[in-house]
Each structure stands twice: as C-alpha cells, then as structure tokens.
Amino acid sequence: MSFQASSRDIFLEDGHILFANVCDREGNWVESRIDLNRFIGNEDGWFMWDGVNFSDSANDIRLEGTLLTAELPMRDGGYRERQGIELSERIANENGELVFV
C-alpha cells in the first residue's frame, strides 16, 4: 500500500526517523516509525538507496511532503546544491507498518 496515500501526520524525528500515523487493513490508524539511516546513504554528495547513515554527514535535513532533502558533503569537502530523494519510491505501508521495499 502506498505510504503517502495511507498516512497522516508524517514527519522526521532526529533527522532520520520517519514517523507517520498509518492506516492498517481494518482502517485503524497506528503509529509507525522507520529509521531511514538503515536504507539511505550519502555517496559523494548524492542521496543513495541501499546505503546507510546519511544523517551522519547531512546538514539541514528536511521533509518536504515525501521528499527528503538535505545538504550533503562531497568527498572533497564541498557541497552540491540541496539534494532530495523521494521516499515513496522505496517506503511502503504494509498493514499499518512503514517498511523498506
């Protein structure tokens, strides 16, 4: 189930934990969290799925709808322009639980 279509009160905790009230199969709203640091990394200033610990190097982390944005440092110490990654591409709602797919 699409997480953004079946969630409300979506926000970030500590810059890397996605929180939402998510609808389960019975129509109940339940709290769910998923640690994005387990699935997203920083590869030379770009967000990368199947990486880890993006928030360790990211600055000014924001959630804009379902778009995670941040300033990510490159290997040379500089920064690219603000980067974003669409969470709905790989985060889903499975019966009231946010999961990585």
C-alpha positions in Angstrom: 0.0 0.0 0.0 1.3 3.5 -0.9 2.6 5.0 2.3 1.8 8.6 1.4 -1.8 7.8 0.4 -2.4 5.9 3.6 -0.6 8.0 6.2 -1.1 11.3 8.0 1.0 13.3 10.4 4.2 12.5 8.5 7.4 14.0 9.9 11.0 13.3 10.8 12.3 12.6 14.3 16.0 13.3 14.9 16.6 14.0 11.2 16.4 10.3 10.1 13.4 8.5 11.7 10.3 8.7 9.5 7.2 8.8 11.6 3.6 8.6 10.4 0.2 7.6 11.6 -0.5 4.8 9.1 -3.8 3.1 8.2 -3.9 -0.7 8.6 -6.2 -3.2 6.7 -9.0 -2.7 9.2 -9.0 1.1 8.8 -7.3 1.7 12.1 -4.7 4.4 12.5 -1.5 3.2 14.1 1.8 4.9 14.8 4.8 3.6 12.8 8.4 4.6 12.5 11.3 3.6 10.2 14.9 4.6 10.6 16.0 5.9 7.2 19.7 5.6 8.2 19.3 1.9 7.6 18.4 2.4 3.9 19.8 5.7 2.7 23.4 6.8 2.4 25.5 9.7 1.1 27.6 8.9 -1.9 29.8 11.9 -2.7 27.1 14.4 -2.1 24.2 12.4 -3.5 21.5 10.5 -1.7 21.8 6.8 -2.3 19.3 4.0 -1.7 20.8 0.8 -0.2 23.3 3.0 1.6 23.5 3.7 5.3 23.8 6.6 7.8 23.1 9.6 5.5 22.3 11.7 8.5 25.8 11.4 10.0 27.1 13.7 7.3 24.0 15.6 6.2 23.1 19.2 7.1 19.7 21.0 7.3 17.7 17.8 6.8 14.1 18.4 5.9 11.0 16.5 4.9 9.0 18.3 2.2 5.9 16.2 1.7 7.5 12.8 1.0 10.7 14.3 -0.4 13.7 14.0 2.0 16.1 16.9 1.4 19.5 17.9 2.8 22.8 19.4 2.1 25.2 16.6 1.6 29.0 16.9 1.6 31.2 15.6 -1.2 34.4 13.7 -0.7 36.4 16.8 -1.4 34.7 18.6 1.5 32.5 20.8 -0.7 28.7 20.6 -1.1 26.4 20.1 -4.0 23.2 22.1 -4.3 20.5 20.8 -2.0 19.7 17.2 -2.8 16.4 15.3 -2.5 15.2 11.7 -2.5 11.6 10.6 -2.9 10.7 8.3 0.0 7.6 7.0 -1.7 9.8 5.2 -4.2 11.0 2.7 -1.6 9.0 3.2 1.6 5.6 1.5 1.8 2.8 0.8 4.2 2.3 -2.9 4.9 -0.8 -3.3 7.1 0.0 -0.3 9.3 3.8 -0.6 9.3 6.3 1.5 7.4 8.7 -0.8 5.5 11.5 -0.5 3.0 10.8 -2.3 -0.3 
